[in-house]
Amino acid sequence: MTEVPGDSYDLVIIGAGPTGLFAAYYAGFRGLSMAVVDSLPEPGGQVTAMYPEKMIYDVGGFAEVRGRDLVEGLVKQAAPWNPKYLLGRKAEKLETVGDKVELTLDGGETLKAGAVLITAGIGEFTPRPLPAGDGWLGRGMVHFVPALAAHAGQHVVVVGGGDSAFDWILALHPVAASVTLVHRRAKFRAAESIVRQARELGVRIITDAEVTQFIEAEDGALEAVTVAMKGAEDERLPANAVVAALGFTADLGPIESWGLEIDHRAIAVDSTMATARERVYAAGDVAAYPGKVKLIATGFGEAATAVNNIAVALDPDAHLFPGHSSNAE
Ligand SMILES: Cc1cc2nc3c(=O)[nH]c(=O)nc-3n(C[C@H](O)[C@H](O)[C@H](O)COP(=O)(O)OP(=O)(O)OC[C@H]3O[C@@H](n4cnc5c(N)ncnc54)[C@H](O)[C@@H]3O)c2cc1C
């Protein structure tokens, strides 16, 4: 397959979750040039957004692997093939022009491709907002923590009461100067064991309370937050960072209007992972067929099937079987 310059690729992959990242590796292995688009600012999909610190026990070859390490491994595995990552960019529109597919991103940029592989998982994530943090995203407030080191020595306030909020607490506790959890209810949605772990670490947990104000230092950085507590005086907490872990909503959004066969927020595919549209394939959580099991392991297999079939669709003289990677230089 030929190297295509600029905004034109053999394959554009929509979604940099585990399936899309593994597809990027496979596309490189098949000699395809590729771009990977994701609306999140970091690769890793659900793993990065929701459980980077959790151990995963059902990925082949790993007795256990931390979510964050799995994503790092996937990015490293694809790196030799130089995928062009377009992160923080949403795929909006898909058109077929001649024998090419044209994908328009938010902002209007168009990518041309021989084929598109949709690995959009459960869709685009939209974090549930923390109203007091309006205008603070990226200036002190984050919805998830891609790199713990960014919070070394900081006072961090985590807002939320689910598994992710507690995951962040446990992960940040060893590196941050202080970690405080603020939750607006008395009860948590998180697993009891993880709540116990946080308590045993001595993390301050404030319940029946809400962060109501972000306080700016003279240099514009976040300095503190105001916490309103039921039946008590407001408290000012030092805060260099607020992790708003209030959960995400997920939505296939524009993909639903691309003329694909969609059922229960998933795209129907055949055994080659082809969709109802020519040159458009799907794999991972977003792909549906009878007997589908939504797991990382399944997504890896589907990525390999999709990309090898795409290689043949793009070049009918190519072999479907890629050869064994163990024979590659
Ligand atoms: C808490 C939790 C624990 C889990 N534990 C396990 C486990 O132990 N083992 C296991 O196998 N599975 C587990 N899963 C499921 C696993 O995470 C998913 O099966 C896997 O992430 C699917 O990968 P994917 O790449 O297909 O999709 P996703 O990980 O959902 O990635 C899809 C990506 O596509 C992007 N996207 C969507 N629409 C667009 C668009 N229009 N434009 C640009 N980008 C877009 C999204 O931003 C996202 O990054 C767990 C899930 C959760 C929530």
The ligand as an SDF file (V2000), in Angstrom:
LIG
                    3D

 53 58  0  0  0  0  0  0  0  0999 V2000
  -15.6180    0.1260   34.7260 C   0  0  0  0  0  0  0  0  0  0  0  0
  -15.3680   -0.8020   33.5540 C   0  0  0  0  0  0  0  0  0  0  0  0
  -14.5940   -1.9330   33.7370 C   0  0  0  0  0  0  0  0  0  0  0  0
  -14.3550   -2.8030   32.6540 C   0  0  0  0  0  0  0  0  0  0  0  0
  -13.5920   -3.9280   32.8480 N   0  0  0  0  0  0  0  0  0  0  0  0
  -13.3090   -4.7600   31.7980 C   0  0  0  0  0  0  0  0  0  0  0  0
  -12.5210   -5.9320   31.9760 C   0  0  0  0  0  0  0  0  0  0  0  0
  -12.0680   -6.2560   33.0710 O   0  0  0  0  0  0  0  0  0  0  0  0
  -12.2680   -6.7060   30.8630 N   0  0  0  0  0  0  0  0  0  0  0  0
  -12.7480   -6.4010   29.6170 C   0  0  0  0  0  0  0  0  0  0  0  0
  -12.4610   -7.1190   28.6630 O   0  0  0  0  0  0  0  0  0  0  0  0
  -13.5250   -5.2980   29.4450 N   0  0  0  0  0  0  0  0  0  0  0  0
  -13.8260   -4.4780   30.4940 C   0  0  0  0  0  0  0  0  0  0  0  0
  -14.6220   -3.3730   30.3040 N   0  0  0  0  0  0  0  0  0  0  0  0
  -15.1500   -3.1240   28.9530 C   0  0  0  0  0  0  0  0  0  0  0  0
  -14.0560   -2.5780   28.0440 C   0  0  0  0  0  0  0  0  0  0  0  0
  -13.5100   -1.3920   28.6020 O   0  0  0  0  0  0  0  0  0  0  0  0
  -14.6230   -2.3110   26.6560 C   0  0  0  0  0  0  0  0  0  0  0  0
  -15.0680   -3.5340   26.1090 O   0  0  0  0  0  0  0  0  0  0  0  0
  -13.5430   -1.7040   25.7590 C   0  0  0  0  0  0  0  0  0  0  0  0
  -13.0990   -0.4680   26.2430 O   0  0  0  0  0  0  0  0  0  0  0  0
  -14.0880   -1.5180   24.3440 C   0  0  0  0  0  0  0  0  0  0  0  0
  -13.0690   -0.9410   23.5800 O   0  0  0  0  0  0  0  0  0  0  0  0
  -13.3970   -0.1330   22.2460 P   0  0  0  0  0  0  0  0  0  0  0  0
  -12.0660    0.3480   21.7620 O   0  0  0  0  0  0  0  0  0  0  0  0
  -14.2150   -0.9850   21.3610 O   0  0  0  0  0  0  0  0  0  0  0  0
  -14.3080    1.0960   22.6970 O   0  0  0  0  0  0  0  0  0  0  0  0
  -14.0680    2.2620   23.7750 P   0  0  0  0  0  0  0  0  0  0  0  0
  -13.1010    1.8610   24.8180 O   0  0  0  0  0  0  0  0  0  0  0  0
  -15.4300    2.6740   24.1950 O   0  0  0  0  0  0  0  0  0  0  0  0
  -13.3900    3.4260   22.9120 O   0  0  0  0  0  0  0  0  0  0  0  0
  -14.1370    4.0970   21.9270 C   0  0  0  0  0  0  0  0  0  0  0  0
  -13.5450    5.4580   21.6640 C   0  0  0  0  0  0  0  0  0  0  0  0
  -14.2220    6.0480   20.5570 O   0  0  0  0  0  0  0  0  0  0  0  0
  -14.3160    7.4370   20.7750 C   0  0  0  0  0  0  0  0  0  0  0  0
  -15.4190    7.9700   19.9540 N   0  0  0  0  0  0  0  0  0  0  0  0
  -16.7190    7.5940   19.9450 C   0  0  0  0  0  0  0  0  0  0  0  0
  -17.4230    8.2990   19.0360 N   0  0  0  0  0  0  0  0  0  0  0  0
  -16.5290    9.1540   18.4530 C   0  0  0  0  0  0  0  0  0  0  0  0
  -16.6400   10.1410   17.4320 C   0  0  0  0  0  0  0  0  0  0  0  0
  -17.8040   10.4150   16.7970 N   0  0  0  0  0  0  0  0  0  0  0  0
  -15.5170   10.8390   17.0970 N   0  0  0  0  0  0  0  0  0  0  0  0
  -14.3330   10.6040   17.7130 C   0  0  0  0  0  0  0  0  0  0  0  0
  -14.1840    9.6660   18.6710 N   0  0  0  0  0  0  0  0  0  0  0  0
  -15.2620    8.9570   19.0390 C   0  0  0  0  0  0  0  0  0  0  0  0
  -14.5860    7.5590   22.2750 C   0  0  0  0  0  0  0  0  0  0  0  0
  -14.1880    8.8450   22.7370 O   0  0  0  0  0  0  0  0  0  0  0  0
  -13.7060    6.4270   22.8280 C   0  0  0  0  0  0  0  0  0  0  0  0
  -12.4260    6.8980   23.2250 O   0  0  0  0  0  0  0  0  0  0  0  0
  -14.9010   -2.5130   31.3670 C   0  0  0  0  0  0  0  0  0  0  0  0
  -15.6700   -1.3480   31.1800 C   0  0  0  0  0  0  0  0  0  0  0  0
  -15.8950   -0.5030   32.2700 C   0  0  0  0  0  0  0  0  0  0  0  0
  -16.7190    0.7490   32.0400 C   0  0  0  0  0  0  0  0  0  0  0  0
  1  2  1  0
  2  3  1  0
  2 52  2  0
  3  4  2  0
  4  5  1  0
  4 50  1  0
  5  6  2  0
  6  7  1  0
  6 13  1  0
  7  8  2  0
  7  9  1  0
  9 10  1  0
 10 11  2  0
 10 12  1  0
 12 13  2  0
 13 14  1  0
 14 15  1  0
 14 50  1  0
 15 16  1  0
 16 17  1  0
 16 18  1  0
 18 19  1  0
 18 20  1  0
 20 21  1  0
 20 22  1  0
 22 23  1  0
 23 24  1  0
 24 25  2  0
 24 26  1  0
 24 27  1  0
 27 28  1  0
 28 29  2  0
 28 30  1  0
 28 31  1  0
 31 32  1  0
 32 33  1  0
 33 34  1  0
 33 48  1  0
 34 35  1  0
 35 36  1  0
 35 46  1  0
 36 37  1  0
 36 45  1  0
 37 38  2  0
 38 39  1  0
 39 40  1  0
 39 45  2  0
 40 41  1  0
 40 42  2  0
 42 43  1  0
 43 44  2  0
 44 45  1  0
 46 47  1  0
 46 48  1  0
 48 49  1  0
 50 51  2  0
 51 52  1  0
 52 53  1  0
M  END
$$$$
